[in-house]
Amino acid sequence: MPERFQIQGDFIELIKLLKATGLCGTGGEAKGVVDEGRVTVDGQVERRKRCKIRKGQVVAFEGQAIAVV
């Protein structure tokens, strides 16, 4: 079961979500793991750092999943 993360507004950028949830310690680390293709959004590899993540999507990295609500 994915961990839940509540956003304010319509979306959050992927790298900001990775940092806010603690999956990555810094923005630079978040950019790097996205560049390397190690992050998925709804099961698909996502390489756009500023991809808009919206409610209902699931982001996964290193065996951890975050459901955005």
N, C-alpha and C positions, 0 to 999 in steps of 0.2 A: 504494500500500500504506500503510495507516494506521500511524502510530507507535503503539507499545504502551506502556501504563501499567499497572503492577501495583498493585492495591489490597490493603490488609490488611483483613480482615473481609468482611462481606457487601456493603457498598455505600460510596459516597462521594457527598456532595452535589454537585450540578452546579457551583455557584459555587466550591466548594473544589477540584474537579477542574480547572477552568479556570485557577485560580491556581497549583495545584501543578504543572501541566504547562507553565506559562509562557505559555499562550495569552493570559492577561490578567495585567497587572502587579500589580493590587490587587483586593481583594474588591469595592470600589466599582465598579471598571471591569467586573468580571465580572457584577455585578448589573445594570449598565446595558445591557450587550450582550444579556443574557437578556431584560430588559424590552423591548428593541427588536426582539426576534424574530430575532436574528442567529445564534442557535445552534440546531443540530439534534441530535436524538438518534435514531439509527436512521432517519435520513432525514426525520424529522418535526420541525417547529419546536417548540421547548420553551420555555415562558415561566415555568415554575415554578423559581425560584431554588434551592430546596432539594430538587429532584427527586432521588430516590435512583437513582444510576447503579450498575448491577451488572455483574459479569463477563459478557463477551460482547456488551456494548453498544458502539456507536460514536458518539462525540461529534464534531461538526464545527463549525468556526468559521473564517471568513476563509480558506477554501481548505485548511485543515489538518484532518486527521482523527486522532482518538485512539481506539484500540481498547483497551478496558478488559479486563485479564486478571487 
